[in-house]
Amino acid sequence: MERALRSSWTRALMLVLILFAIGYAVFQSLAGKREEVEVGKKAPDFTLTNLQGQTVRLSDYGGTGVLLNFWASWCDPCVNEMPLLNEAYGQLPGVDIVAVNMGETKERASEFADRHRLKLPILLDSQGEVKKRYKISGLPATFLIDDKGRIVHKFSGELSRADVIHFMERIQPKSGRN
């Protein structure tokens, strides 16, 4: 009798665990479907603060191509590519470069920008909200967004000078080309 009772409890516990696992999987699946960050889809809009304390939205760049780069000062590949992005900033009509600092303080990002004489816009994602929306798992990460706000390409890893130029040319609006 005791053995049968233990067996019944074990089956009941297993059933509860299986139902919990299924429920959790369904919840995660539905929660992850809110906004898809895929090539061809509209880039999720966001609002962040820049180093000057001004509020900036991704949608403020509507009508231009945007090379959206996620970085941090502790990331060596990010540090390597930042001068290349800065050099390319403003060089191609109709294309903007926006650098989103991930999880660092305004002071730390400002110090980095000053040390490297960065002129490109730097936005602060101190709480990691945009990182979650864009499903960033490693740095650096770059998204190419066309003038209609659609993601054209996603790239993980360090950009070379040739990558930066090629990516900017891919998102340059036809009206901005020479």
C-alpha positions as protocol buffer text, in pm:
chain_id: "A"
residue {
  index: 1
  type: MET
  ca { x: 0 y: 0 z: 0 }
}
residue {
  index: 2
  type: GLU
  ca { x: 277 y: 242 z: 95 }
}
residue {
  index: 3
  type: ARG
  ca { x: 459 y: 161 z: -228 }
}
residue {
  index: 4
  type: ALA
  ca { x: 144 y: 227 z: -437 }
}
residue {
  index: 5
  type: LEU
  ca { x: 90 y: 562 z: -258 }
}
residue {
  index: 6
  type: ARG
  ca { x: 450 y: 664 z: -325 }
}
residue {
  index: 7
  type: SER
  ca { x: 413 y: 566 z: -690 }
}
residue {
  index: 8
  type: SER
  ca { x: 93 y: 775 z: -720 }
}
residue {
  index: 9
  type: TRP
  ca { x: 263 y: 1078 z: -566 }
}
residue {
  index: 10
  type: THR
  ca { x: 561 y: 1037 z: -798 }
}
residue {
  index: 11
  type: ARG
  ca { x: 334 y: 1025 z: -1104 }
}
residue {
  index: 12
  type: ALA
  ca { x: 138 y: 1327 z: -984 }
}
residue {
  index: 13
  type: LEU
  ca { x: 456 y: 1523 z: -921 }
}
residue {
  index: 14
  type: MET
  ca { x: 592 y: 1430 z: -1265 }
}
residue {
  index: 15
  type: LEU
  ca { x: 265 y: 1538 z: -1427 }
}
residue {
  index: 16
  type: VAL
  ca { x: 275 y: 1874 z: -1248 }
}
residue {
  index: 17
  type: LEU
  ca { x: 638 y: 1929 z: -1356 }
}
residue {
  index: 18
  type: ILE
  ca { x: 560 y: 1840 z: -1717 }
}
residue {
  index: 19
  type: LEU
  ca { x: 259 y: 2075 z: -1722 }
}
residue {
  index: 20
  type: PHE
  ca { x: 469 y: 2352 z: -1568 }
}
residue {
  index: 21
  type: ALA
  ca { x: 742 y: 2301 z: -1832 }
}
residue {
  index: 22
  type: ILE
  ca { x: 488 y: 2312 z: -2115 }
}
residue {
  index: 23
  type: GLY
  ca { x: 326 y: 2625 z: -1972 }
}
residue {
  index: 24
  type: TYR
  ca { x: 662 y: 2794 z: -1932 }
}
residue {
  index: 25
  type: ALA
  ca { x: 763 y: 2708 z: -2289 }
}
residue {
  index: 26
  type: VAL
  ca { x: 435 y: 2847 z: -2426 }
}
residue {
  index: 27
  type: PHE
  ca { x: 474 y: 3166 z: -2219 }
}
residue {
  index: 28
  type: GLN
  ca { x: 832 y: 3218 z: -2339 }
}
residue {
  index: 29
  type: SER
  ca { x: 728 y: 3158 z: -2698 }
}
residue {
  index: 30
  type: LEU
  ca { x: 447 y: 3413 z: -2678 }
}
residue {
  index: 31
  type: ALA
  ca { x: 660 y: 3667 z: -2490 }
}
residue {
  index: 32
  type: GLY
  ca { x: 935 y: 3640 z: -2751 }
}
residue {
  index: 33
  type: LYS
  ca { x: 692 y: 3708 z: -3039 }
}
residue {
  index: 34
  type: ARG
  ca { x: 619 y: 4067 z: -2934 }
}
residue {
  index: 35
  type: GLU
  ca { x: 873 y: 4217 z: -3169 }
}
residue {
  index: 36
  type: GLU
  ca { x: 1076 y: 4023 z: -3416 }
}
residue {
  index: 37
  type: VAL
  ca { x: 1418 y: 4156 z: -3502 }
}
residue {
  index: 38
  type: GLU
  ca { x: 1468 y: 4001 z: -3842 }
}
residue {
  index: 39
  type: VAL
  ca { x: 1602 y: 4111 z: -4176 }
}
residue {
  index: 40
  type: GLY
  ca { x: 1316 y: 4259 z: -4377 }
}
residue {
  index: 41
  type: LYS
  ca { x: 1114 y: 4357 z: -4067 }
}
residue {
  index: 42
  type: LYS
  ca { x: 1069 y: 4705 z: -3927 }
}
residue {
  index: 43
  type: ALA
  ca { x: 1343 y: 4792 z: -3677 }
}
residue {
  index: 44
  type: PRO
  ca { x: 1201 y: 4826 z: -3325 }
}
residue {
  index: 45
  type: ASP
  ca { x: 1184 y: 5192 z: -3231 }
}
residue {
  index: 46
  type: PHE
  ca { x: 1339 y: 5302 z: -2904 }
}
residue {
  index: 47
  type: THR
  ca { x: 1402 y: 5614 z: -2702 }
}
residue {
  index: 48
  type: LEU
  ca { x: 1737 y: 5672 z: -2531 }
}
residue {
  index: 49
  type: THR
  ca { x: 1938 y: 5963 z: -2397 }
}
residue {
  index: 50
  type: ASN
  ca { x: 2255 y: 6083 z: -2567 }
}
residue {
  index: 51
  type: LEU
  ca { x: 2571 y: 6205 z: -2393 }
}
residue {
  index: 52
  type: GLN
  ca { x: 2437 y: 6561 z: -2398 }
}
residue {
  index: 53
  type: GLY
  ca { x: 2127 y: 6451 z: -2203 }
}
residue {
  index: 54
  type: GLN
  ca { x: 1887 y: 6487 z: -2498 }
}
residue {
  index: 55
  type: THR
  ca { x: 1620 y: 6230 z: -2575 }
}
residue {
  index: 56
  type: VAL
  ca { x: 1671 y: 6057 z: -2909 }
}
residue {
  index: 57
  type: ARG
  ca { x: 1443 y: 5810 z: -3088 }
}
residue {
  index: 58
  type: LEU
  ca { x: 1548 y: 5575 z: -3363 }
}
residue {
  index: 59
  type: SER
  ca { x: 1246 y: 5703 z: -3557 }
}
residue {
  index: 60
  type: ASP
  ca { x: 1408 y: 6051 z: -3552 }
}
residue {
  index: 61
  type: TYR
  ca { x: 1634 y: 5915 z: -3827 }
}
residue {
  index: 62
  type: GLY
  ca { x: 1344 y: 5830 z: -4061 }
}
residue {
  index: 63
  type: GLY
  ca { x: 1429 y: 5887 z: -4425 }
}
residue {
  index: 64
  type: THR
  ca { x: 1797 y: 5809 z: -4378 }
}
residue {
  index: 65
  type: GLY
  ca { x: 1987 y: 5484 z: -4366 }
}
residue {
  index: 66
  type: VAL
  ca { x: 2114 y: 5402 z: -4016 }
}
residue {
  index: 67
  type: LEU
  ca { x: 2414 y: 5192 z: -3923 }
}
residue {
  index: 68
  type: LEU
  ca { x: 2314 y: 5104 z: -3566 }
}
residue {
  index: 69
  type: ASN
  ca { x: 2610 y: 4980 z: -3364 }
}
residue {
  index: 70
  type: PHE
  ca { x: 2594 y: 4834 z: -3012 }
}
residue {
  index: 71
  type: TRP
  ca { x: 2918 y: 4862 z: -2814 }
}
residue {
  index: 72
  type: ALA
  ca { x: 3087 y: 4896 z: -2474 }
}
residue {
  index: 73
  type: SER
  ca { x: 3423 y: 5039 z: -2369 }
}
residue {
  index: 74
  type: TRP
  ca { x: 3533 y: 4708 z: -2212 }
}
residue {
  index: 75
  type: CYS
  ca { x: 3485 y: 4524 z: -2545 }
}
residue {
  index: 76
  type: ASP
  ca { x: 3817 y: 4516 z: -2735 }
}
residue {
  index: 77
  type: PRO
  ca { x: 3662 y: 4462 z: -3082 }
}
residue {
  index: 78
  type: CYS
  ca { x: 3425 y: 4755 z: -3008 }
}
residue {
  index: 79
  type: VAL
  ca { x: 3721 y: 4975 z: -2916 }
}
residue {
  index: 80
  type: ASN
  ca { x: 3896 y: 4873 z: -3241 }
}
residue {
  index: 81
  type: GLU
  ca { x: 3601 y: 4957 z: -3466 }
}
residue {
  index: 82
  type: MET
  ca { x: 3491 y: 5281 z: -3297 }
}
residue {
  index: 83
  type: PRO
  ca { x: 3758 y: 5499 z: -3471 }
}
residue {
  index: 84
  type: LEU
  ca { x: 3651 y: 5348 z: -3806 }
}
residue {
  index: 85
  type: LEU
  ca { x: 3286 y: 5433 z: -3740 }
}
residue {
  index: 86
  type: ASN
  ca { x: 3383 y: 5781 z: -3625 }
}
residue {
  index: 87
  type: GLU
  ca { x: 3593 y: 5837 z: -3938 }
}
residue {
  index: 88
  type: ALA
  ca { x: 3304 y: 5725 z: -4162 }
}
residue {
  index: 89
  type: TYR
  ca { x: 3043 y: 5932 z: -3975 }
}
residue {
  index: 90
  type: GLY
  ca { x: 2900 y: 6203 z: -4199 }
}
residue {
  index: 91
  type: GLN
  ca { x: 3089 y: 6084 z: -4507 }
}
residue {
  index: 92
  type: LEU
  ca { x: 2795 y: 5946 z: -4704 }
}
residue {
  index: 93
  type: PRO
  ca { x: 2486 y: 6160 z: -4771 }
}
residue {
  index: 94
  type: GLY
  ca { x: 2167 y: 6007 z: -4635 }
}
residue {
  index: 95
  type: VAL
  ca { x: 2344 y: 5769 z: -4395 }
}
residue {
  index: 96
  type: ASP
  ca { x: 2375 y: 5811 z: -4020 }
}
residue {
  index: 97
  type: ILE
  ca { x: 2581 y: 5610 z: -3775 }
}
residue {
  index: 98
  type: VAL
  ca { x: 2437 y: 5570 z: -3427 }
}
residue {
  index: 99
  type: ALA
  ca { x: 2640 y: 5405 z: -3150 }
}
residue {
  index: 100
  type: VAL
  ca { x: 2446 y: 5260 z: -2856 }
}
residue {
  index: 101
  type: ASN
  ca { x: 2656 y: 5209 z: -2544 }
}
residue {
  index: 102
  type: MET
  ca { x: 2551 y: 4900 z: -2356 }
}
residue {
  index: 103
  type: GLY
  ca { x: 2516 y: 4910 z: -1980 }
}
residue {
  index: 104
  type: GLU
  ca { x: 2776 y: 5169 z: -1890 }
}
residue {
  index: 105
  type: THR
  ca { x: 2737 y: 5496 z: -1704 }
}
residue {
  index: 106
  type: LYS
  ca { x: 2716 y: 5828 z: -1883 }
}
residue {
  index: 107
  type: GLU
  ca { x: 3049 y: 5924 z: -1724 }
}
residue {
  index: 108
  type: ARG
  ca { x: 3228 y: 5616 z: -1852 }
}
residue {
  index: 109
  type: ALA
  ca { x: 3086 y: 5649 z: -2205 }
}
residue {
  index: 110
  type: SER
  ca { x: 3167 y: 6024 z: -2209 }
}
residue {
  index: 111
  type: GLU
  ca { x: 3523 y: 5959 z: -2096 }
}
residue {
  index: 112
  type: PHE
  ca { x: 3564 y: 5703 z: -2375 }
}
residue {
  index: 113
  type: ALA
  ca { x: 3414 y: 5942 z: -2634 }
}
residue {
  index: 114
  type: ASP
  ca { x: 3640 y: 6226 z: -2522 }
}
residue {
  index: 115
  type: ARG
  ca { x: 3953 y: 6009 z: -2520 }
}
residue {
  index: 116
  type: HIS
  ca { x: 3882 y: 5888 z: -2876 }
}
residue {
  index: 117
  type: ARG
  ca { x: 3747 y: 6225 z: -2999 }
}
residue {
  index: 118
  type: LEU
  ca { x: 3420 y: 6069 z: -3114 }
}
residue {
  index: 119
  type: LYS
  ca { x: 3179 y: 6295 z: -3301 }
}
residue {
  index: 120
  type: LEU
  ca { x: 2917 y: 6033 z: -3390 }
}
residue {
  index: 121
  type: PRO
  ca { x: 2601 y: 6020 z: -3177 }
}
residue {
  index: 122
  type: ILE
  ca { x: 2632 y: 5799 z: -2871 }
}
residue {
  index: 123
  type: LEU
  ca { x: 2316 y: 5684 z: -2698 }
}
residue {
  index: 124
  type: LEU
  ca { x: 2306 y: 5523 z: -2354 }
}
residue {
  index: 125
  type: ASP
  ca { x: 2127 y: 5193 z: -2292 }
}
residue {
  index: 126
  type: SER
  ca { x: 2219 y: 5182 z: -1924 }
}
residue {
  index: 127
  type: GLN
  ca { x: 1934 y: 4947 z: -1827 }
}
residue {
  index: 128
  type: GLY
  ca { x: 1972 y: 4713 z: -2124 }
}
residue {
  index: 129
  type: GLU
  ca { x: 1618 y: 4765 z: -2254 }
}
residue {
  index: 130
  type: VAL
  ca { x: 1721 y: 4814 z: -2617 }
}
residue {
  index: 131
  type: LYS
  ca { x: 1965 y: 4525 z: -2584 }
}
residue {
  index: 132
  type: LYS
  ca { x: 1669 y: 4301 z: -2492 }
}
residue {
  index: 133
  type: ARG
  ca { x: 1448 y: 4435 z: -2772 }
}
residue {
  index: 134
  type: TYR
  ca { x: 1719 y: 4375 z: -3030 }
}
residue {
  index: 135
  type: LYS
  ca { x: 1814 y: 4039 z: -2873 }
}
residue {
  index: 136
  type: ILE
  ca { x: 2183 y: 4131 z: -2849 }
}
residue {
  index: 137
  type: SER
  ca { x: 2385 y: 3844 z: -2705 }
}
residue {
  index: 138
  type: GLY
  ca { x: 2739 y: 3962 z: -2782 }
}
residue {
  index: 139
  type: LEU
  ca { x: 2925 y: 4279 z: -2868 }
}
residue {
  index: 140
  type: PRO
  ca { x: 2982 y: 4445 z: -3100 }
}
residue {
  index: 141
  type: ALA
  ca { x: 2658 y: 4403 z: -3290 }
}
residue {
  index: 142
  type: THR
  ca { x: 2555 y: 4608 z: -3592 }
}
residue {
  index: 143
  type: PHE
  ca { x: 2219 y: 4649 z: -3763 }
}
residue {
  index: 144
  type: LEU
  ca { x: 2175 y: 4811 z: -4103 }
}
residue {
  index: 145
  type: ILE
  ca { x: 1844 y: 4994 z: -4128 }
}
residue {
  index: 146
  type: ASP
  ca { x: 1721 y: 5139 z: -4456 }
}
residue {
  index: 147
  type: ASP
  ca { x: 1551 y: 5475 z: -4507 }
}
residue {
  index: 148
  type: LYS
  ca { x: 1210 y: 5310 z: -4459 }
}
residue {
  index: 149
  type: GLY
  ca { x: 1307 y: 5177 z: -4116 }
}
residue {
  index: 150
  type: ARG
  ca { x: 1351 y: 4812 z: -4217 }
}
residue {
  index: 151
  type: ILE
  ca { x: 1641 y: 4596 z: -4105 }
}
residue {
  index: 152
  type: VAL
  ca { x: 1852 y: 4515 z: -4410 }
}
residue {
  index: 153
  type: HIS
  ca { x: 2132 y: 4320 z: -4240 }
}
residue {
  index: 154
  type: LYS
  ca { x: 2254 y: 4208 z: -3896 }
}
residue {
  index: 155
  type: PHE
  ca { x: 2622 y: 4161 z: -3821 }
}
residue {
  index: 156
  type: SER
  ca { x: 2791 y: 4028 z: -3508 }
}
residue {
  index: 157
  type: GLY
  ca { x: 3159 y: 4094 z: -3452 }
}
residue {
  index: 158
  type: GLU
  ca { x: 3421 y: 4353 z: -3529 }
}
residue {
  index: 159
  type: LEU
  ca { x: 3379 y: 4565 z: -3842 }
}
residue {
  index: 160
  type: SER
  ca { x: 3670 y: 4641 z: -4073 }
}
residue {
  index: 161
  type: ARG
  ca { x: 3706 y: 4970 z: -4260 }
}
residue {
  index: 162
  type: ALA
  ca { x: 3581 y: 4796 z: -4576 }
}
residue {
  index: 163
  type: ASP
  ca { x: 3278 y: 4656 z: -4387 }
}
residue {
  index: 164
  type: VAL
  ca { x: 3181 y: 5002 z: -4265 }
}
residue {
  index: 165
  type: ILE
  ca { x: 3198 y: 5156 z: -4613 }
}
residue {
  index: 166
  type: HIS
  ca { x: 3019 y: 4861 z: -4776 }
}
residue {
  index: 167
  type: PHE
  ca { x: 2743 y: 4863 z: -4513 }
}
residue {
  index: 168
  type: MET
  ca { x: 2692 y: 5238 z: -4545 }
}
residue {
  index: 169
  type: GLU
  ca { x: 2663 y: 5209 z: -4922 }
}
residue {
  index: 170
  type: ARG
  ca { x: 2402 y: 4933 z: -4882 }
}
residue {
  index: 171
  type: ILE
  ca { x: 2171 y: 5159 z: -4679 }
}
residue {
  index: 172
  type: GLN
  ca { x: 2229 y: 5486 z: -4862 }
}
residue {
  index: 173
  type: PRO
  ca { x: 1896 y: 5605 z: -5001 }
}
residue {
  index: 174
  type: LYS
  ca { x: 1893 y: 5626 z: -5379 }
}
residue {
  index: 175
  type: SER
  ca { x: 1825 y: 6002 z: -5356 }
}
residue {
  index: 176
  type: GLY
  ca { x: 2143 y: 6047 z: -5148 }
}
residue {
  index: 177
  type: ARG
  ca { x: 2375 y: 5877 z: -5395 }
}
residue {
  index: 178
  type: ASN
  ca { x: 2606 y: 6072 z: -5617 }
}
